[in-house]
Amino acid sequence: MSAFMTKTLKALGLAAVAATLAVSAPAMASGGAAHPHAPKEGFSFEGPFGTFDQGQLQRGYKVFREVCSNCHSATLLSFRNLGQKGGPFYDEKYKNPNDNPYVKQIASEFEVPDIDTDTGDAITRPASTSDHFPKKFANEYAARASNGGALPPDLSVITKARHGGARYIYSLLTGFKNPPKGLHVAEGQHYNPYMAGALATQWSGDPHHVPVGGVLAMAPPLKDDLVTYDDGTKATTHQMAADVAAFLEWAGDPHATLRKKTGVAVLIYLLLFAGLTYAAYRKVWHGKH
């Protein structure tokens, strides 16, 4: 085998390994926070061949709708995304998610702003499947006023914006603890070792052993049996945290499963092409050097 072909095959092999690691390896925590972790049963979507569990996505949407959306929005997500292939309410009978009656019902439960074409007045109307999830608050000032001065982040791509992705969401939701002795936490704030922060100015203990984590205005949002799952799953805090983390991971990239399948197919094609190229090389140049 020539040096050129050897280098080509090695490069393809390294590319395949790098792509696999890029998909499967969780992002590392930073900023002084504890390293986020997955629930003990793991997440089905992790890894290069992982896929989302539709039942878990449906449960996660329920937690988002009944708990998280009281303060947070997901304005980059359209209602029709819920009914697309791989989504929580996909039904193969409705190839077009806009025709999915369940998605239509979900959308109709929300009010979105619009304009009366006859009068020009601002109005609200029931959402349609083509609409995005509406904002929870009219503006930033209203959001802060309703949350003790804190601005709840939009959750559309929160798993892409935080180190650890779904693992971070799960760890944060289940990680609230009483602050260590010596850590001053202001009223209305809550200590969480998975929240990135700098606690040195609030720490009166050994300056060389400042606790990891940070404080946030959100109180622990989950408790056992806070929601009732339609499939009969026990709604423990850990179960709800895992389910909503999975839903938010899907919401941040609804086409993730398709992208993984495409990536694997491309890698297989490249490996086959490399083999054919080598075979052609052997056929054409055999015995000529």
JOWOQUI-V776231 format. One record per pair of residues at least 24 apart in sequence whose ideal C-beta (glycine too) atoms are under 10 Angstrom apart, sorted by sequence separation. I is the first residue (numbers start at 1). GAP is how many residues later the second one is. D is the distance in whole Angstrom. If there is no record, write none. Layout:
i=I gap=GAP d=D
i=I gap=GAP d=D
This chain:
i=23 gap=24 d=7
i=24 gap=24 d=6
i=58 gap=24 d=9
i=64 gap=24 d=10
i=79 gap=24 d=6
i=80 gap=24 d=10
i=82 gap=24 d=6
i=83 gap=24 d=10
i=104 gap=24 d=8
i=107 gap=24 d=6
i=110 gap=24 d=6
i=132 gap=24 d=9
i=170 gap=24 d=9
i=171 gap=24 d=10
i=179 gap=24 d=10
i=181 gap=24 d=8
i=182 gap=24 d=8
i=190 gap=24 d=10
i=191 gap=24 d=5
i=192 gap=24 d=6
i=23 gap=25 d=5
i=24 gap=25 d=9
i=57 gap=25 d=9
i=78 gap=25 d=10
i=79 gap=25 d=8
i=82 gap=25 d=9
i=103 gap=25 d=10
i=104 gap=25 d=6
i=113 gap=25 d=9
i=169 gap=25 d=9
i=180 gap=25 d=8
i=189 gap=25 d=9
i=190 gap=25 d=6
i=191 gap=25 d=9
i=22 gap=26 d=9
i=23 gap=26 d=9
i=24 gap=26 d=8
i=61 gap=26 d=9
i=62 gap=26 d=9
i=103 gap=26 d=5
i=107 gap=26 d=9
i=168 gap=26 d=7
i=189 gap=26 d=4
i=190 gap=26 d=6
i=192 gap=26 d=9
i=20 gap=27 d=8
i=21 gap=27 d=9
i=23 gap=27 d=8
i=61 gap=27 d=5
i=79 gap=27 d=6
i=80 gap=27 d=8
i=106 gap=27 d=10
i=167 gap=27 d=9
i=168 gap=27 d=9
i=182 gap=27 d=10
i=183 gap=27 d=9
i=188 gap=27 d=10
i=189 gap=27 d=7
i=190 gap=27 d=7
i=20 gap=28 d=5
i=60 gap=28 d=7
i=61 gap=28 d=8
i=79 gap=28 d=4
i=168 gap=28 d=9
i=182 gap=28 d=10
i=183 gap=28 d=6
i=189 gap=28 d=6
i=190 gap=28 d=7
i=192 gap=28 d=9
i=19 gap=29 d=8
i=20 gap=29 d=9
i=57 gap=29 d=9
i=58 gap=29 d=10
i=59 gap=29 d=9
i=78 gap=29 d=9
i=79 gap=29 d=9
i=100 gap=29 d=7
i=180 gap=29 d=10
i=182 gap=29 d=8
i=186 gap=29 d=8
i=188 gap=29 d=6
i=189 gap=29 d=10
i=190 gap=29 d=6
i=57 gap=30 d=7
i=58 gap=30 d=5
i=79 gap=30 d=10
i=98 gap=30 d=8
i=99 gap=30 d=8
i=164 gap=30 d=8
i=180 gap=30 d=10
i=183 gap=30 d=9
i=185 gap=30 d=6
i=189 gap=30 d=10
i=190 gap=30 d=7
i=57 gap=31 d=4
i=58 gap=31 d=7
i=79 gap=31 d=8
i=98 gap=31 d=5
i=180 gap=31 d=5
i=184 gap=31 d=10
i=186 gap=31 d=10
i=188 gap=31 d=9
i=16 gap=32 d=10
i=54 gap=32 d=8
i=56 gap=32 d=9
i=57 gap=32 d=8
i=97 gap=32 d=7
i=98 gap=32 d=7
i=162 gap=32 d=10
i=179 gap=32 d=8
i=180 gap=32 d=10
i=183 gap=32 d=9
i=54 gap=33 d=8
i=55 gap=33 d=9
i=57 gap=33 d=9
i=79 gap=33 d=10
i=96 gap=33 d=9
i=97 gap=33 d=10
i=163 gap=33 d=8
i=180 gap=33 d=9
i=52 gap=34 d=6
i=54 gap=34 d=6
i=162 gap=34 d=8
i=177 gap=34 d=10
i=179 gap=34 d=9
i=51 gap=35 d=8
i=52 gap=35 d=8
i=53 gap=35 d=10
i=54 gap=35 d=8
i=52 gap=36 d=8
i=54 gap=36 d=7
i=177 gap=36 d=8
i=179 gap=36 d=8
i=150 gap=38 d=9
i=175 gap=38 d=8
i=148 gap=39 d=9
i=149 gap=39 d=8
i=150 gap=39 d=9
i=148 gap=40 d=5
i=176 gap=40 d=9
i=45 gap=41 d=10
i=65 gap=41 d=8
i=69 gap=41 d=9
i=147 gap=41 d=10
i=148 gap=41 d=9
i=172 gap=41 d=10
i=176 gap=42 d=9
i=176 gap=43 d=8
i=177 gap=43 d=10
i=58 gap=44 d=10
i=65 gap=44 d=9
i=172 gap=44 d=8
i=176 gap=44 d=4
i=61 gap=45 d=8
i=65 gap=45 d=10
i=173 gap=45 d=10
i=175 gap=45 d=9
i=176 gap=45 d=9
i=83 gap=46 d=7
i=172 gap=46 d=9
i=174 gap=46 d=9
i=176 gap=46 d=9
i=82 gap=47 d=8
i=173 gap=47 d=8
i=79 gap=48 d=6
i=80 gap=48 d=9
i=81 gap=48 d=9
i=172 gap=48 d=10
i=173 gap=48 d=7
i=174 gap=48 d=8
i=78 gap=49 d=10
i=79 gap=49 d=7
i=80 gap=49 d=4
i=172 gap=49 d=10
i=173 gap=49 d=6
i=78 gap=50 d=10
i=79 gap=50 d=5
i=80 gap=50 d=6
i=78 gap=51 d=8
i=79 gap=51 d=7
i=80 gap=51 d=9
i=81 gap=51 d=9
i=82 gap=51 d=10
i=78 gap=52 d=7
i=79 gap=52 d=6
i=80 gap=52 d=10
i=81 gap=52 d=9
i=78 gap=53 d=7
i=79 gap=53 d=8
i=78 gap=54 d=5
i=79 gap=54 d=7
i=77 gap=55 d=7
i=78 gap=55 d=8
i=76 gap=56 d=7
i=77 gap=56 d=5
i=75 gap=57 d=5
i=76 gap=57 d=8
i=74 gap=58 d=8
i=75 gap=58 d=6
i=73 gap=59 d=9
i=74 gap=59 d=5
i=75 gap=59 d=7
i=73 gap=60 d=6
i=74 gap=60 d=10
i=75 gap=60 d=6
i=73 gap=61 d=7
i=74 gap=61 d=10
i=75 gap=61 d=9
i=176 gap=61 d=10
i=73 gap=62 d=5
i=74 gap=62 d=9
i=174 gap=62 d=10
i=73 gap=63 d=5
i=174 gap=63 d=6
i=69 gap=64 d=8
i=72 gap=64 d=7
i=73 gap=64 d=8
i=173 gap=64 d=8
i=174 gap=64 d=6
i=69 gap=65 d=10
i=71 gap=65 d=7
i=152 gap=65 d=9
i=173 gap=65 d=9
i=70 gap=66 d=8
i=71 gap=66 d=9
i=150 gap=66 d=8
i=151 gap=66 d=9
i=152 gap=66 d=8
i=174 gap=66 d=9
i=175 gap=66 d=9
i=69 gap=67 d=7
i=150 gap=67 d=4
i=173 gap=67 d=8
i=174 gap=67 d=5
i=65 gap=68 d=10
i=68 gap=68 d=10
i=149 gap=68 d=7
i=150 gap=68 d=7
i=170 gap=68 d=8
i=173 gap=68 d=4
i=174 gap=68 d=9
i=64 gap=69 d=10
i=148 gap=69 d=6
i=172 gap=69 d=8
i=173 gap=69 d=9
i=73 gap=70 d=9
i=147 gap=70 d=6
i=148 gap=70 d=10
i=170 gap=70 d=10
i=171 gap=70 d=8
i=72 gap=71 d=10
i=147 gap=71 d=8
i=170 gap=71 d=5
i=173 gap=71 d=7
i=174 gap=71 d=10
i=71 gap=72 d=8
i=169 gap=72 d=7
i=170 gap=72 d=6
i=173 gap=72 d=7
i=144 gap=73 d=10
i=169 gap=73 d=9
i=170 gap=73 d=9
i=172 gap=73 d=9
i=170 gap=74 d=8
i=171 gap=74 d=9
i=71 gap=75 d=8
i=72 gap=75 d=10
i=166 gap=75 d=10
i=169 gap=75 d=7
i=170 gap=75 d=4
i=70 gap=76 d=10
i=71 gap=76 d=6
i=166 gap=76 d=8
i=169 gap=76 d=4
i=170 gap=76 d=9
i=77 gap=77 d=10
i=168 gap=77 d=8
i=169 gap=77 d=9
i=76 gap=78 d=7
i=77 gap=78 d=9
i=166 gap=78 d=9
i=167 gap=78 d=8
i=169 gap=78 d=9
i=170 gap=78 d=10
i=71 gap=79 d=9
i=73 gap=79 d=8
i=75 gap=79 d=6
i=76 gap=79 d=9
i=77 gap=79 d=6
i=166 gap=79 d=4
i=169 gap=79 d=6
i=170 gap=79 d=10
i=71 gap=80 d=10
i=72 gap=80 d=5
i=73 gap=80 d=9
i=74 gap=80 d=7
i=75 gap=80 d=9
i=76 gap=80 d=4
i=77 gap=80 d=9
i=165 gap=80 d=8
i=166 gap=80 d=6
i=169 gap=80 d=8
i=71 gap=81 d=4
i=72 gap=81 d=7
i=73 gap=81 d=5
i=74 gap=81 d=5
i=75 gap=81 d=6
i=76 gap=81 d=6
i=164 gap=81 d=10
i=166 gap=81 d=9
i=70 gap=82 d=9
i=71 gap=82 d=10
i=72 gap=82 d=7
i=73 gap=82 d=7
i=74 gap=82 d=5
i=166 gap=82 d=7
i=167 gap=82 d=9
i=72 gap=83 d=5
i=73 gap=83 d=8
i=74 gap=83 d=9
i=165 gap=83 d=9
i=166 gap=83 d=4
i=68 gap=84 d=9
i=71 gap=84 d=10
i=72 gap=84 d=9
i=74 gap=84 d=9
i=165 gap=84 d=6
i=166 gap=84 d=9
i=69 gap=86 d=9
i=72 gap=86 d=8
i=159 gap=86 d=8
i=162 gap=86 d=10
i=166 gap=86 d=9
i=68 gap=87 d=6
i=158 gap=87 d=10
i=159 gap=87 d=10
i=165 gap=87 d=8
i=159 gap=88 d=10
i=160 gap=88 d=10
i=165 gap=88 d=10
i=155 gap=89 d=9
i=159 gap=89 d=5
i=160 gap=89 d=9
i=68 gap=90 d=10
i=158 gap=90 d=6
i=159 gap=90 d=5
i=64 gap=91 d=7
i=157 gap=91 d=9
i=158 gap=91 d=9
i=159 gap=91 d=9
i=160 gap=91 d=10
i=161 gap=91 d=8
i=155 gap=92 d=9
i=156 gap=92 d=9
i=159 gap=92 d=8
i=160 gap=92 d=5
i=155 gap=93 d=6
i=158 gap=93 d=9
i=159 gap=93 d=5
i=160 gap=93 d=7
i=157 gap=94 d=8
i=158 gap=94 d=7
i=159 gap=94 d=8
i=156 gap=95 d=6
i=157 gap=95 d=4
i=155 gap=96 d=7
i=156 gap=96 d=7
i=157 gap=96 d=8
i=155 gap=97 d=9
i=68 gap=101 d=10
i=68 gap=105 d=10
i=60 gap=106 d=10
i=67 gap=106 d=10
i=63 gap=110 d=9
i=133 gap=118 d=9
i=46 gap=119 d=9
i=45 gap=120 d=10
i=46 gap=120 d=8
i=45 gap=121 d=8
i=46 gap=121 d=9
i=43 gap=122 d=9
i=43 gap=123 d=6
i=43 gap=124 d=8
i=42 gap=125 d=10
i=36 gap=126 d=9
i=38 gap=126 d=9
i=36 gap=127 d=8
i=37 gap=127 d=8
i=38 gap=127 d=10
i=39 gap=127 d=10
i=43 gap=127 d=8
i=35 gap=128 d=9
i=36 gap=128 d=4
i=38 gap=128 d=8
i=39 gap=128 d=9
i=33 gap=129 d=10
i=35 gap=129 d=8
i=36 gap=129 d=8
i=38 gap=129 d=5
i=33 gap=130 d=8
i=34 gap=130 d=10
i=36 gap=130 d=9
i=37 gap=130 d=6
i=33 gap=131 d=9
i=36 gap=131 d=4
i=37 gap=131 d=9
i=39 gap=131 d=6
i=27 gap=132 d=10
i=31 gap=132 d=8
i=35 gap=132 d=9
i=36 gap=132 d=4
i=38 gap=132 d=7
i=39 gap=132 d=9
i=27 gap=133 d=10
i=29 gap=133 d=9
i=30 gap=133 d=6
i=35 gap=133 d=10
i=36 gap=133 d=8
i=37 gap=133 d=8
i=38 gap=133 d=9
i=29 gap=134 d=5
i=30 gap=134 d=9
i=36 gap=134 d=7
i=37 gap=134 d=6
i=27 gap=135 d=8
i=28 gap=135 d=6
i=29 gap=135 d=6
i=33 gap=135 d=8
i=36 gap=135 d=4
i=39 gap=135 d=8
i=27 gap=136 d=5
i=28 gap=136 d=8
i=35 gap=136 d=8
i=36 gap=136 d=8
i=26 gap=137 d=9
i=27 gap=137 d=5
i=34 gap=137 d=7
i=37 gap=137 d=10
i=26 gap=138 d=6
i=27 gap=138 d=6
i=29 gap=138 d=9
i=33 gap=138 d=9
i=34 gap=138 d=10
i=37 gap=138 d=9
i=26 gap=139 d=6
i=29 gap=139 d=7
i=33 gap=139 d=9
i=36 gap=139 d=9
i=26 gap=140 d=8
i=27 gap=140 d=8
i=26 gap=141 d=5
i=27 gap=141 d=8
i=34 gap=141 d=7
i=26 gap=142 d=9
i=29 gap=142 d=9
i=33 gap=142 d=10
i=71 gap=146 d=10
i=72 gap=146 d=9
i=71 gap=147 d=8
i=72 gap=149 d=10
i=71 gap=150 d=8
i=70 gap=151 d=9
i=68 gap=153 d=7
i=67 gap=154 d=6
i=68 gap=154 d=10
i=67 gap=155 d=7
i=67 gap=156 d=10
i=37 gap=157 d=9
i=34 gap=158 d=9
i=35 gap=158 d=10
i=36 gap=158 d=6
i=63 gap=158 d=9
i=88 gap=158 d=10
i=33 gap=159 d=8
i=34 gap=159 d=4
i=35 gap=159 d=8
i=63 gap=159 d=8
i=67 gap=159 d=6
i=88 gap=159 d=7
i=33 gap=160 d=7
i=34 gap=160 d=5
i=66 gap=160 d=8
i=67 gap=160 d=7
i=32 gap=161 d=10
i=33 gap=161 d=5
i=34 gap=161 d=9
i=66 gap=161 d=5
i=33 gap=162 d=6
i=34 gap=162 d=10
i=65 gap=162 d=9
i=66 gap=162 d=9
i=88 gap=162 d=7
i=32 gap=163 d=9
i=33 gap=163 d=4
i=63 gap=163 d=8
i=87 gap=163 d=7
i=88 gap=163 d=9
i=31 gap=164 d=9
i=32 gap=164 d=6
i=33 gap=164 d=7
i=63 gap=164 d=6
i=86 gap=164 d=8
i=87 gap=164 d=9
i=29 gap=165 d=8
i=31 gap=165 d=3
i=32 gap=165 d=7
i=62 gap=165 d=6
i=30 gap=166 d=7
i=31 gap=166 d=7
i=32 gap=166 d=7
i=62 gap=166 d=9
i=63 gap=166 d=9
i=88 gap=166 d=10
i=29 gap=167 d=8
i=31 gap=167 d=8
i=32 gap=167 d=8
i=62 gap=167 d=7
i=87 gap=167 d=6
i=32 gap=168 d=9
i=59 gap=168 d=8
i=62 gap=168 d=7
i=82 gap=168 d=10
i=86 gap=168 d=7
i=62 gap=169 d=10
i=81 gap=169 d=9
i=82 gap=169 d=9
i=85 gap=169 d=9
i=86 gap=169 d=8
i=59 gap=170 d=5
i=81 gap=170 d=8
i=84 gap=170 d=6
i=85 gap=170 d=9
i=86 gap=170 d=8
i=87 gap=170 d=10
i=58 gap=171 d=9
i=59 gap=171 d=8
i=77 gap=171 d=10
i=84 gap=171 d=8
i=86 gap=171 d=5
i=58 gap=172 d=7
i=59 gap=172 d=7
i=63 gap=172 d=8
i=82 gap=172 d=9
i=85 gap=172 d=8
i=86 gap=172 d=7
i=58 gap=173 d=8
i=62 gap=173 d=9
i=67 gap=173 d=8
i=74 gap=173 d=10
i=77 gap=173 d=10
i=81 gap=173 d=5
i=85 gap=173 d=8
i=55 gap=174 d=9
i=59 gap=174 d=6
i=66 gap=174 d=10
i=74 gap=174 d=8
i=77 gap=174 d=5
i=81 gap=174 d=9
i=84 gap=174 d=10
i=55 gap=175 d=10
i=56 gap=175 d=10
i=76 gap=175 d=8
i=77 gap=175 d=9
i=55 gap=176 d=6
i=59 gap=176 d=8
i=63 gap=176 d=9
i=68 gap=176 d=6
i=72 gap=176 d=10
i=76 gap=176 d=9
i=78 gap=176 d=9
i=34 gap=177 d=10
i=35 gap=177 d=9
i=56 gap=177 d=9
i=63 gap=177 d=5
i=67 gap=177 d=8
i=74 gap=177 d=6
i=77 gap=177 d=8
i=32 gap=178 d=8
i=34 gap=178 d=5
i=55 gap=178 d=8
i=62 gap=178 d=9
i=63 gap=178 d=8
i=74 gap=178 d=9
i=32 gap=179 d=9
i=33 gap=179 d=6
i=34 gap=179 d=6
i=63 gap=179 d=10
i=64 gap=179 d=9
i=65 gap=179 d=10
i=68 gap=179 d=9
i=32 gap=180 d=5
i=33 gap=180 d=6
i=59 gap=180 d=8
i=60 gap=180 d=8
i=63 gap=180 d=6
i=64 gap=180 d=6
i=68 gap=180 d=8
i=31 gap=181 d=9
i=32 gap=181 d=7
i=33 gap=181 d=7
i=59 gap=181 d=8
i=60 gap=181 d=10
i=62 gap=181 d=8
i=63 gap=181 d=4
i=31 gap=182 d=10
i=32 gap=182 d=7
i=60 gap=182 d=8
i=61 gap=182 d=9
i=62 gap=182 d=9
i=63 gap=182 d=9
i=65 gap=182 d=10
i=29 gap=183 d=9
i=31 gap=183 d=8
i=56 gap=183 d=9
i=59 gap=183 d=9
i=60 gap=183 d=4
i=61 gap=183 d=8
i=63 gap=183 d=10
i=64 gap=183 d=6
i=59 gap=184 d=4
i=60 gap=184 d=5
i=63 gap=184 d=7
i=64 gap=184 d=7
i=58 gap=185 d=9
i=59 gap=185 d=8
i=60 gap=185 d=7
i=61 gap=185 d=10
i=62 gap=185 d=9
i=63 gap=185 d=10
i=56 gap=186 d=7
i=57 gap=186 d=8
i=60 gap=186 d=5
i=61 gap=186 d=5
i=56 gap=187 d=5
i=57 gap=187 d=10
i=59 gap=187 d=8
i=60 gap=187 d=3
i=61 gap=187 d=10
i=64 gap=187 d=8
i=55 gap=188 d=9
i=56 gap=188 d=10
i=59 gap=188 d=8
i=60 gap=188 d=7
i=56 gap=189 d=10
i=57 gap=189 d=6
i=58 gap=189 d=8
i=60 gap=189 d=9
i=61 gap=189 d=9
i=53 gap=190 d=9
i=56 gap=190 d=5
i=57 gap=190 d=5
i=60 gap=190 d=8
i=61 gap=190 d=9
i=56 gap=191 d=8
i=60 gap=191 d=9
i=57 gap=192 d=9
i=53 gap=193 d=7
i=57 gap=193 d=6
i=52 gap=194 d=7
i=56 gap=194 d=9
i=57 gap=194 d=9
i=52 gap=195 d=9
i=54 gap=196 d=10
i=41 gap=197 d=10
i=52 gap=197 d=8
i=53 gap=197 d=10
i=40 gap=198 d=8
i=41 gap=198 d=10
i=52 gap=198 d=5
i=39 gap=199 d=6
i=43 gap=199 d=7
i=39 gap=200 d=8
i=42 gap=200 d=9
i=41 gap=201 d=8
i=45 gap=201 d=7
i=39 gap=202 d=8
i=40 gap=202 d=9
i=43 gap=202 d=8
i=44 gap=202 d=8
i=52 gap=202 d=9
i=39 gap=203 d=4
i=43 gap=203 d=6
i=46 gap=203 d=9
i=38 gap=204 d=8
i=39 gap=204 d=10
i=45 gap=204 d=6
i=52 gap=204 d=8
i=45 gap=205 d=7
i=51 gap=205 d=9
i=52 gap=205 d=6
i=39 gap=206 d=8
i=43 gap=206 d=7
i=50 gap=206 d=9
i=51 gap=206 d=5
i=38 gap=207 d=9
i=39 gap=207 d=10
i=50 gap=207 d=8
i=45 gap=208 d=10
i=49 gap=208 d=10
i=36 gap=209 d=10
i=51 gap=209 d=8
i=50 gap=210 d=7
i=51 gap=210 d=9
i=45 gap=211 d=7
i=49 gap=211 d=7
i=45 gap=212 d=7
i=48 gap=212 d=6
i=49 gap=212 d=9
i=47 gap=213 d=9
i=48 gap=213 d=10
i=45 gap=215 d=9
i=48 gap=215 d=7
i=49 gap=215 d=7
i=48 gap=216 d=6
i=48 gap=219 d=9
i=23 gap=233 d=9
i=23 gap=236 d=9
i=24 gap=236 d=10
i=23 gap=237 d=6
i=23 gap=240 d=7
i=19 gap=241 d=10
i=22 gap=241 d=9
i=23 gap=241 d=9
i=20 gap=243 d=9
i=19 gap=244 d=6
i=20 gap=244 d=9
i=19 gap=245 d=9
i=16 gap=247 d=10
i=19 gap=247 d=9
i=20 gap=247 d=8
i=16 gap=248 d=10
i=19 gap=248 d=6
i=16 gap=250 d=10
i=16 gap=251 d=5
i=15 gap=252 d=8
i=16 gap=252 d=9
i=16 gap=254 d=8
i=12 gap=255 d=8
i=15 gap=255 d=8
i=16 gap=255 d=7
i=15 gap=256 d=10
i=12 gap=258 d=6
i=13 gap=258 d=8
i=12 gap=259 d=6
i=12 gap=261 d=9
i=13 gap=261 d=9
i=9 gap=262 d=9
i=12 gap=262 d=5
i=11 gap=263 d=9
i=12 gap=263 d=10
i=9 gap=265 d=6
i=8 gap=266 d=6
i=9 gap=266 d=9
i=9 gap=268 d=9
i=5 gap=269 d=9
i=8 gap=269 d=8
i=9 gap=269 d=7
i=8 gap=270 d=8
i=5 gap=272 d=8
i=6 gap=272 d=10
i=5 gap=273 d=6
i=8 gap=273 d=10
i=2 gap=276 d=9
i=5 gap=276 d=6
i=1 gap=277 d=7
i=4 gap=277 d=9
i=5 gap=277 d=9
i=2 gap=279 d=7
i=1 gap=280 d=8
i=2 gap=280 d=10
i=1 gap=281 d=8
i=2 gap=283 d=8
i=2 gap=287 d=9
